[in-house]
Amino acid sequence: MGIKTGKKKKIILLLLLIIPVSIYCLARVIPGQKITCLFKKKIVAKVIDGDTVILSNDDHIRLIGVDTPELNSASKPVRYFAEEAREFTKNMVEGKGVRLKYGPQKKEKHGRIFAYVYLSDGRLLNAEIIKQGYGYVFLGSPFKYQEKFKEYQNLAQKGKRGFWGQKDGLTIAWRDAHNYYGKYVTVKGTVVDTVNSGKACFLNFHPEGKKDFRAVIFSSDFHRFPDSPENYFNNKQVKIFGLVREYKGMPEIILRDSWQIKVIPEGLKILSGKIKTTGKIIRGTVSSEFSIKIPSDKVIKK
């Protein structure tokens, strides 16, 4: 009898340990994903930028699947919305307890640890940054929740959350870019020539590449853009957002991320703030091209 009673006590004790842990795990899952139990609770001591935090044990954590504008880099300027992205992450986790789930690859080349970071209420910080428009999906390598994160990004874009709602601002013609050094603007125009040197891809808006305005994609960022950007964007009408800087007497914008450039549908041609197209007007038909000014929210595609 004594042996049976002892076994019962052990079983009851085991159940008392398992049940709370099971309930805890059920409360911390991403909707639509498999249930995953998280045990590693840590305190965030400092937020470096939107996608990197330091724990109280000095571990540097790089959030999986999300990229935020560059803030701390000796070789690159502070990028648009970088400060806002850091403040968002700081308000979410600095000085607070979090739980980590590591990815298949635990560390990257700089020694930072890859992880999903869960808040005390069960939300996933990696996802919240994208949902609120303070970061975008990292496309450098596949990860478990990539498709779900892309959905979150699309919703943030449509809802104009975070930098998606701020980035259009002032829109200019490419020929006027030299008047906006040091400012963030949206530039409209047609890419008429491209060059890929292997180290960088140059999108030129003037037939003579080293005149007027151009956009530049460095090779370190090629993975963020369509394959062969020199072919993909050539002869395309585009909108480009970024900081206009002067380089060897000409204006240019550095493209670090694919969201900075958008291809305009072929039915519309942008000429110095005007819409140029061919088609029917209110009475009659025209067979030659004509130019009309149309508010951006009233444009009708072919």
N, C-alpha and C positions, 0 to 999 in steps of 0.2 A: 504493500500500500504506500509505504513511504517513498519508494522509487517512483511510483506513478504520480504521486502528489508533487514530487520534485520536478518531474518532466512537465507537468501541467503548468507549474510556476514559471519554468523556463520559456515555455511556449507563449504564455500570457505576456511575459516581459518582452519577448521578441516582437510580438504583435504591437505592443505599446510603443516600441521604437520604430517599427516599419510604417504604421499607419500615419503618424504626423509627417514623416518624410514624404510619403506618397502624396498626401494632400498638398504639401509644399510644392512638389514637382508639378502637380496638375495646375497649380495657380500661376505657373511661370512658363508659358508656352506661347509661341507665335501662332495666331489663328491660321488654321489650315496646315500647320506643320506637325510633325511627329512630336510626341511628348519627350522632353529631355530633362533629366534631373541635373540640377546645378548645386555644387557643394562649396565651391571656392569663393568665400565672401572676403572682400578686400575693401580698404578705405582709399578713396582717391585723394591724394595729397595736393596735386597741382594739375592744372590743365595747360598743356603747351600750346596747342592749337585745336581747331575743331575736331580733328580725328586722332589726336594723340594725348594721352594722359599719363601721369606718373602716380604710382601707388605709394602707400606709406612704407612699403618695404623696398622702395626705389626701383621697382620694375617699371619699365617704359612700355605702355600698351598702345598698339596701333589697331584701331578699330577695323574689323574685317568688312570689306564690301562697300565702304563709303570713302569718298575723297572730298576734302574741303579746301577752299582757296588757301594757297601757300602764305604763311605768315613769317616763320622763322627760317630764313635761308640767306646765307651770305652771298650766294651767287645769283639770286633772283629777287626782284622787287616785291614788296608786299602786294598781294593780289586783291582785287576787288572783293569786298564783303568778307575778307579774312578776319578782321577784328570782330565783326558781328557773329561769325561762325564760332569763334573761340568763346565769346560771351555766352552764346547759347549753351554750349557744352559745359562751360563753367557753372552756369546757373543750375544745370541739370545734375551735376555729379560732384563738383569740388567740395571736399570735406564730408562727403557722404559715403555710405556703404553701398557697394555694388557686388554683383556676382558675375563670374566670368565663365565663358564656355570657349575653349580653345579650338582653333581650326586644325585641319590636317597638317599644315605647315606651321609649326609653333613660332619660329622666329624669322625675321627678314634680315637682309644684309647689314643693316645698321644696328642689329641687336635688339630691336623692338619686338615685343611679343604680340602675335596676332591673336585677337580675341573678340568675341561678341560680349558686349557689356550690358548686363541687365540691371535696371533700376529696382529700388525696393518695392515698387508697386507692380513689378512684373513686366513693364515695358522694356523694349529693346532699344538702347540708345542709338545704335547704328542705324536702325530704321527711323527713329524719331528725327534724326538730323536730316534725312532725306525727305521725310514727310513734310517737315516745316520749311523746306527750301533753304537750308543752310549748308547743304552738301549735295553731291551727285553720286550716282552709282559708279564704283570703280570697275573699269572694264579691262584692266591689265591681265587678269586671270580669273577663271570661273570660280564661283563659290556657291555654297548650298542654297542661299536665299536670293540668288541673283535675279531671277525672274520676278519674284515678289518685290524686290527693291526697285526694279524697273517700273512696276505698276505704281509704286509709291511716288516715284519721280514724275511720272506722267501726270498724276493727280496734282502734285505740287506745281507743275508747270501750268496746268489748266486753271488752277486756283490762284495763280500768281502769288504764291507764298514765298517769303524770304527774298532771296536775290532774283527769283523769277519775276517778281512784281516790281523790282527796282531797275533792272538792267537796261530797259529800252531808253528811258530818258530822252536826251537830245539826239535827234537824227540828222545827219549831214550827208552831203554828196562827197564822194571820194576826192574830188578836186579841191575841196575846201579844208581837207584834213590838216593842212599846215597852219591853219588858224587856231587849232585846238590842242596844241602841245600841252601835255600835263593834265589833260582832262579825259574823263571816261565818256565816250560817245558811241552811238550806233552809226556805222558807215554803210551806205548803200552804193552798189555799183556792180559792174561786170568784170569778172576775172578774165583778162584777155591773153594772158601768157603765164606760164608756170615754169619753175625750175626746181628740180630736186637734186641737191648736191651730195646727198647722203648724210650730211650733217644737219641740213635744214631744207625745208620746202618753202619756196617763195611764191606767193600768189600776187601777181602784178596786175594793177588796174590801168596801167599805161603801156602801150605797145613797146616802148623802150623801157625795159624793166627797172632801170636805175633812176627813173624820173617819177615825180609825184608820189602817189601812195601805193603801199604794198602791205600784205599781211604775211607773217612768218610763223612757221611751225617748226620747232626744233625736233631733231630725231628722237630725243628722250621722251617726247610727247606723242610720237607717231601712233602708239598703241591706242590712244584715245580717239583717233580719227579713222574714217574709212580707209581701207587699203589703197595704196597709191594715191594719196591726196592730190598729187600734181595732175592726175588724170580725172579724178572724181570732181574737182572743183573748176577745172579748166573750161572756159567759155560758159560758165554758169553765172547767173545773176544771184547776188548774195547780200545778206545783211551781216555785218561783222560788229561785234561789241568788244570794247576794250579800251585800254589806256593808250592815247596817241603819244608816241615819243619821237624824238628827232634822232636819226642815225645817218651820219655823213650827209647832212643837208636835206634829207628827205623824211617825210612822215611815215611811220609804220605802226602797226599794232601786232604784238606778240600773241599768238593763239596758244594757250596752254591746255584748253579743254574744248571738246566738240560743241558744247552748248554755246560757245562764243560765235559760231558761224552757222547761218541758216540759209539754205538754198531757196530762192524765190521761185514759185511755180512758173513754168515756161510761158504761160499765157499772158504774163505781165512783164513789161520792161520798165525799169526805173531810170529816168533821165533827169538828174538834178531836181529831184523832188516832184517830178511829174510822172503820170502814168502814160506810157506810149503803147498803143495797140491798134489793131485793125479790125473793123467790124461795123455793126449797125449803130446809128444814133437814133434819136427820137423819131425823126421823119426822114425817110430815105436811107440809102446805103452808100458808104464810101468804100472805094477800092484801094485807096492809098492810105498811108499811115497818117495819123493825126495825134496831136498832143493835147491832153486835157488835164486840169488839176482836179483831183478827186480826194476828199478826206479819206484817211486810211481806213476808217470804219465803214466807208461806203463803197469800197472797191468791189466790182463785180468781175469775177474771172470769166475767161472765154469758155 
